[in-house]
Amino acid sequence: MNTHVSPSDPSKGEGSPSLKAFLAPAAILMAALMLISAGCATVGRDFPVARVSDIRMGETTQNEVRAMFGSPWRVGIEDGQRTWTYGKYRYRAFGQASTQDLVIRFDGRGVVASYTFNPGFPILNRLPGPGIARKPP
């Protein structure tokens, strides 16, 4: 009696049961992670919110602002004034997005001319307006 044993033929759906047992849960886990990660994004970085009240318009310099908050997340020009933005923005596919930012405008001498602070949703629910804006009188 001749007995012939041949290796598994992958085209017939035969293969290692342990490999199949591993691949199915791994594929489900990968799909779940992709859905979760695609649902939210964060831009910017945290900054010391408690220091916002230390800003003095007409007095605080760019160097003092940098010492308080570090390097700005974004730098730009608004109405001819240099602006520094510190902020963290969380966007969600499901649920409410949240923002927290501080935009500081400097005059030609590098001194704070004005600033706008948006403390974020938890505090905003207790405030009458969209944020705190301070401009010189």
Backbone as CSV, one residue per row, in Angstrom:
resi,resn,N_x,N_y,N_z,CA_x,CA_y,CA_z,C_x,C_y,C_z
1,MET,0.822,-1.160,0.000,0.000,0.000,0.000,0.873,1.232,0.000
2,ASN,0.600,2.084,-0.961,1.347,3.315,-1.130,0.558,4.476,-0.525
3,THR,1.141,5.179,0.393,0.480,6.346,0.975,1.274,7.568,0.565
4,HIS,0.587,8.519,-0.015,1.245,9.735,-0.470,0.663,10.920,0.295
5,VAL,1.506,11.681,0.931,1.065,12.859,1.670,1.560,14.085,0.915
6,SER,0.623,14.979,0.573,1.031,16.181,-0.145,0.830,17.402,0.751
7,PRO,1.624,18.422,0.535,1.461,19.644,1.336,0.129,20.304,1.031
8,SER,-0.332,21.160,1.948,-1.600,21.878,1.760,-1.527,22.735,0.516
9,ASP,-2.641,22.825,-0.161,-2.746,23.673,-1.335,-3.510,24.933,-0.935
10,PRO,-2.822,26.124,-0.829,-3.491,27.344,-0.391,-4.655,27.737,-1.285
11,SER,-4.635,27.339,-2.548,-5.721,27.709,-3.453,-7.017,26.976,-3.121
12,LYS,-6.935,25.895,-2.348,-8.120,25.139,-1.967,-8.639,25.576,-0.595
13,GLY,-8.086,26.669,-0.075,-8.569,27.165,1.206,-7.973,26.444,2.388
14,GLU,-7.028,25.565,2.130,-6.382,24.862,3.226,-5.197,25.701,3.686
15,GLY,-4.872,25.609,4.892,-3.734,26.339,5.413,-3.669,26.184,6.906
16,SER,-2.767,26.880,7.479,-2.556,26.797,8.913,-3.745,27.384,9.670
17,PRO,-4.407,26.605,10.518,-5.547,27.133,11.269,-5.116,28.232,12.236
18,SER,-3.891,28.166,12.750,-3.451,29.195,13.699,-3.257,30.534,12.988
19,LEU,-2.838,30.531,11.743,-2.688,31.762,10.981,-4.057,32.393,10.718
20,LYS,-5.045,31.583,10.337,-6.397,32.082,10.114,-6.979,32.636,11.415
21,ALA,-6.752,31.951,12.505,-7.274,32.393,13.805,-6.654,33.728,14.204
22,PHE,-5.440,33.986,13.787,-4.776,35.247,14.112,-5.233,36.377,13.189
23,LEU,-5.356,36.105,11.893,-5.653,37.144,10.920,-7.037,37.765,11.081
24,ALA,-8.043,36.992,11.385,-9.407,37.518,11.499,-9.516,38.555,12.620
25,PRO,-9.094,38.248,13.862,-9.176,39.263,14.919,-8.259,40.460,14.645
26,ALA,-7.112,40.214,14.044,-6.191,41.312,13.737,-6.819,42.268,12.731
27,ALA,-7.516,41.742,11.746,-8.179,42.594,10.747,-9.295,43.407,11.383
28,ILE,-10.053,42.793,12.282,-11.129,43.513,12.977,-10.543,44.613,13.853
29,LEU,-9.482,44.310,14.580,-8.837,45.305,15.434,-8.296,46.465,14.609
30,MET,-7.671,46.177,13.486,-7.117,47.215,12.618,-8.229,48.114,12.083
31,ALA,-9.334,47.535,11.668,-10.467,48.316,11.152,-11.047,49.207,12.249
32,ALA,-11.172,48.684,13.459,-11.700,49.472,14.576,-10.780,50.637,14.903
33,LEU,-9.485,50.403,14.918,-8.525,51.479,15.197,-8.571,52.569,14.129
34,MET,-8.743,52.177,12.879,-8.823,53.159,11.806,-10.075,54.018,11.954
35,LEU,-11.194,53.417,12.319,-12.431,54.180,12.505,-12.322,55.145,13.676
36,ILE,-11.737,54.689,14.767,-11.604,55.537,15.949,-10.658,56.695,15.675
37,SER,-9.504,56.411,15.086,-8.526,57.476,14.853,-8.996,58.473,13.812
38,ALA,-9.818,58.058,12.879,-10.327,58.970,11.858,-11.401,59.889,12.423
39,GLY,-11.909,59.592,13.604,-13.005,60.353,14.183,-12.597,61.613,14.916
40,CYS,-11.302,61.833,15.172,-10.901,63.045,15.882,-9.483,63.456,15.499
41,ALA,-9.212,64.733,15.682,-7.884,65.272,15.396,-7.621,66.435,16.338
42,THR,-6.371,66.602,16.733,-5.971,67.710,17.591,-4.887,68.503,16.883
43,VAL,-5.054,69.825,16.887,-4.089,70.725,16.273,-3.667,71.734,17.334
44,GLY,-2.400,72.117,17.334,-1.909,73.080,18.312,-1.330,72.371,19.520
45,ARG,-1.199,73.120,20.628,-0.645,72.533,21.848,-1.154,73.302,23.069
46,ASP,-1.046,72.664,24.223,-1.481,73.281,25.469,-0.615,74.498,25.792
47,PHE,-1.185,75.442,26.519,-0.441,76.603,26.999,-0.959,76.936,28.398
48,PRO,-0.171,77.649,29.214,-0.568,77.928,30.596,-1.673,78.988,30.688
49,VAL,-2.904,78.543,30.660,-4.076,79.418,30.664,-4.079,80.354,31.875
50,ALA,-3.598,79.881,33.007,-3.600,80.689,34.232,-2.767,81.964,34.095
51,ARG,-1.863,82.006,33.139,-0.989,83.176,32.959,-1.623,84.270,32.097
52,VAL,-2.768,84.016,31.477,-3.394,85.007,30.599,-3.654,86.313,31.356
53,SER,-4.061,86.228,32.608,-4.362,87.438,33.392,-3.109,88.265,33.692
54,ASP,-1.921,87.717,33.449,-0.673,88.459,33.662,-0.334,89.385,32.498
55,ILE,-1.034,89.267,31.384,-0.770,90.112,30.221,-1.304,91.518,30.496
56,ARG,-0.481,92.524,30.265,-0.862,93.928,30.449,-0.694,94.659,29.130
57,MET,-1.824,95.133,28.577,-1.766,95.868,27.317,-0.978,97.160,27.513
58,GLY,-0.127,97.452,26.528,0.696,98.649,26.601,1.926,98.482,27.473
59,GLU,2.091,97.320,28.107,3.239,97.099,29.000,4.008,95.807,28.689
60,THR,3.286,94.698,28.523,3.935,93.396,28.360,4.602,93.308,26.986
61,THR,5.872,92.918,26.990,6.645,92.837,25.744,6.590,91.418,25.159
62,GLN,7.038,91.300,23.904,7.109,89.983,23.264,7.989,89.036,24.068
63,ASN,9.111,89.525,24.584,10.003,88.669,25.374,9.310,88.166,26.642
64,GLU,8.512,89.024,27.271,7.785,88.613,28.477,6.701,87.592,28.128
65,VAL,6.020,87.794,27.001,5.002,86.837,26.562,5.654,85.483,26.294
66,ARG,6.795,85.495,25.627,7.508,84.242,25.339,7.935,83.555,26.634
67,ALA,8.343,84.337,27.639,8.729,83.752,28.930,7.516,83.123,29.633
68,MET,6.344,83.724,29.466,5.127,83.207,30.102,4.573,81.978,29.396
69,PHE,4.535,82.011,28.053,3.821,80.991,27.276,4.703,80.125,26.382
70,GLY,5.965,80.484,26.230,6.827,79.751,25.312,6.655,80.274,23.893
71,SER,7.184,79.544,22.943,7.066,79.958,21.536,5.620,79.829,21.080
72,PRO,5.164,80.792,20.281,3.779,80.710,19.798,3.590,79.536,18.848
73,TRP,2.365,79.025,18.812,2.029,77.937,17.904,1.951,78.457,16.470
74,ARG,1.480,79.701,16.322,1.348,80.301,14.996,1.679,81.782,15.104
75,VAL,2.338,82.310,14.081,2.702,83.724,14.012,2.107,84.289,12.733
76,GLY,1.594,85.529,12.800,1.019,86.126,11.600,0.914,87.626,11.713
77,ILE,0.208,88.233,10.773,-0.037,89.675,10.732,-1.542,89.879,10.608
78,GLU,-2.081,90.764,11.447,-3.509,91.106,11.393,-3.626,92.621,11.466
79,ASP,-4.221,93.221,10.466,-4.365,94.680,10.405,-3.031,95.400,10.634
80,GLY,-1.968,94.842,10.062,-0.647,95.449,10.162,0.082,95.165,11.464
81,GLN,-0.537,94.452,12.392,0.109,94.132,13.668,0.543,92.671,13.689
82,ARG,1.744,92.453,14.241,2.230,91.074,14.403,1.344,90.382,15.415
83,THR,0.944,89.131,15.101,0.112,88.351,16.027,0.805,87.044,16.384
84,TRP,0.640,86.660,17.631,1.090,85.359,18.104,-0.145,84.615,18.582
85,THR,-0.251,83.354,18.182,-1.385,82.538,18.604,-0.891,81.335,19.386
86,TYR,-1.516,81.148,20.539,-1.317,79.954,21.356,-2.665,79.263,21.360
87,GLY,-2.716,77.988,21.016,-4.014,77.352,20.976,-3.971,75.856,20.843
88,LYS,-5.098,75.266,21.203,-5.310,73.834,21.029,-6.727,73.664,20.510
89,TYR,-6.846,72.968,19.395,-8.122,72.781,18.722,-8.366,71.283,18.580
90,ARG,-9.455,70.803,19.138,-9.816,69.380,19.034,-11.066,69.265,18.174
91,TYR,-10.928,68.539,17.081,-12.041,68.326,16.166,-12.492,66.875,16.267
92,ARG,-13.801,66.660,16.269,-14.344,65.311,16.386,-15.373,65.070,15.276
93,ALA,-15.351,63.870,14.721,-16.353,63.502,13.718,-17.713,63.333,14.394
94,PHE,-17.668,62.861,15.625,-18.893,62.665,16.404,-18.734,63.426,17.707
95,GLY,-19.687,64.239,18.057,-19.599,65.010,19.293,-19.123,66.421,19.021
96,GLN,-18.982,67.166,20.090,-18.659,68.584,19.991,-17.147,68.806,19.932
97,ALA,-16.714,69.668,19.030,-15.308,70.046,18.955,-15.026,71.037,20.079
98,SER,-13.772,71.207,20.432,-13.434,72.189,21.457,-12.206,72.979,21.024
99,THR,-12.204,74.238,21.391,-11.069,75.093,21.074,-10.680,75.873,22.315
100,GLN,-9.422,76.188,22.385,-8.911,77.041,23.450,-7.759,77.806,22.823
101,ASP,-7.896,79.133,22.727,-6.810,79.871,22.109,-6.646,81.267,22.679
102,LEU,-5.447,81.771,22.458,-5.053,83.104,22.874,-4.364,83.744,21.678
103,VAL,-4.909,84.862,21.202,-4.305,85.596,20.084,-3.836,86.929,20.638
104,ILE,-2.545,87.185,20.525,-1.946,88.415,21.057,-1.468,89.263,19.891
105,ARG,-1.842,90.558,19.889,-1.430,91.502,18.849,-0.411,92.471,19.451
106,PHE,0.692,92.650,18.735,1.768,93.520,19.213,1.843,94.782,18.355
107,ASP,2.188,95.899,18.997,2.379,97.141,18.247,3.776,97.131,17.620
108,GLY,4.139,98.223,16.974,5.433,98.325,16.295,6.628,98.243,17.229
109,ARG,6.424,98.513,18.523,7.520,98.432,19.508,7.675,97.030,20.093
110,GLY,6.759,96.108,19.714,6.832,94.749,20.273,6.167,94.645,21.637
111,VAL,5.204,95.545,21.894,4.466,95.557,23.154,3.022,95.142,22.851
112,VAL,2.378,94.446,23.790,1.013,93.970,23.586,0.080,95.151,23.338
113,ALA,-0.578,95.141,22.185,-1.561,96.166,21.849,-2.957,95.701,22.262
114,SER,-3.254,94.413,22.049,-4.535,93.818,22.439,-4.385,92.312,22.395
115,TYR,-5.374,91.620,22.974,-5.398,90.169,22.880,-6.821,89.669,23.018
116,THR,-7.033,88.461,22.517,-8.316,87.787,22.616,-8.066,86.402,23.176
117,PHE,-8.818,86.038,24.200,-8.669,84.736,24.831,-9.993,83.990,24.772
118,ASN,-9.964,82.787,24.201,-11.122,81.902,24.154,-10.794,80.737,25.074
119,PRO,-11.400,80.687,26.268,-11.023,79.674,27.255,-11.516,78.259,26.966
120,GLY,-12.378,78.074,25.995,-12.864,76.733,25.693,-14.286,76.528,26.160
121,PHE,-14.867,75.403,25.744,-16.288,75.142,25.999,-16.681,75.042,27.463
122,PRO,-15.948,74.342,28.328,-16.450,74.213,29.699,-16.649,75.562,30.388
123,ILE,-15.748,76.492,30.176,-15.871,77.807,30.802,-16.858,78.661,30.032
124,LEU,-16.896,78.509,28.707,-17.801,79.330,27.893,-19.258,79.173,28.291
125,ASN,-19.616,78.006,28.788,-21.003,77.795,29.184,-21.406,78.722,30.326
126,ARG,-20.424,79.287,31.026,-20.719,80.184,32.135,-20.521,81.648,31.769
127,LEU,-20.053,81.924,30.550,-19.796,83.292,30.127,-20.907,83.786,29.211
128,PRO,-21.167,85.095,29.201,-22.226,85.612,28.345,-21.875,85.671,26.866
129,GLY,-20.605,85.767,26.506,-20.214,85.950,25.112,-19.358,84.821,24.593
130,PRO,-18.799,84.977,23.378,-18.018,83.925,22.750,-16.607,83.800,23.296
131,GLY,-16.184,84.641,24.193,-14.845,84.585,24.738,-14.542,85.879,25.459
132,ILE,-13.312,86.073,25.781,-12.896,87.290,26.459,-12.028,88.074,25.497
133,ALA,-12.414,89.271,25.190,-11.623,90.111,24.292,-11.246,91.374,25.041
134,ARG,-9.986,91.708,24.990,-9.538,92.929,25.654,-8.812,93.797,24.642
135,LYS,-9.253,95.010,24.557,-8.609,95.985,23.671,-8.396,97.253,24.482
136,PRO,-7.427,98.046,24.100,-7.176,99.268,24.846,-8.381,100.212,24.793
137,PRO,-8.588,101.002,25.855,-9.726,101.927,25.889,-9.669,102.991,24.814
